[in-house]
């Protein structure tokens, strides 16, 4: 188990290190300095950005996989298309699909961490709400097949115009 201390706008994962340690976690990915003497037999890897480090770990795991990877993006319909494809193909190959709607900068790497050599097909969602977010998701997923479900009004505020939004989604 690796505890990743993520800093978000309302919470700081570093505040939960003690509770995780008390539950038996001994490996931590952190960005803040930690008084390690308070945590005997624990391992701490300090990085500048824990989300970027998590994404790098996931990208390395993905790079070792030889199966067909489907990446799905779009304003709406990503999850239903993923579920539909997995259902249709589960009798023909060993399918891995991202859980729930794990399609964010954190959800995608968490999904990829469960991919293994037994899978012959993996299906991942990629959701973005700002320009340049797809660059990071694409570098993790590296799909062999891309699916664009739709371009709607969701997250319009994160893009200059519809053309920019389409351009960003097509990066997958």
Secondary structure, DSSP 8 states (H G I E B T S, - for coil): --EE--B-SS-BGGGGHHHHHHTT--EEEESS---GGGSTT-EEEE-S-HHHHHHHHHHHHHHT--SEEEEEE-SS-HHHHHHHHHHHHTTTS-EEE-STT--STTHHHHHHTT--TT-SEEEEE---SSTTHHHHHHHHH--SEEEE----STTGGGSSSHHHHHHHHTT-
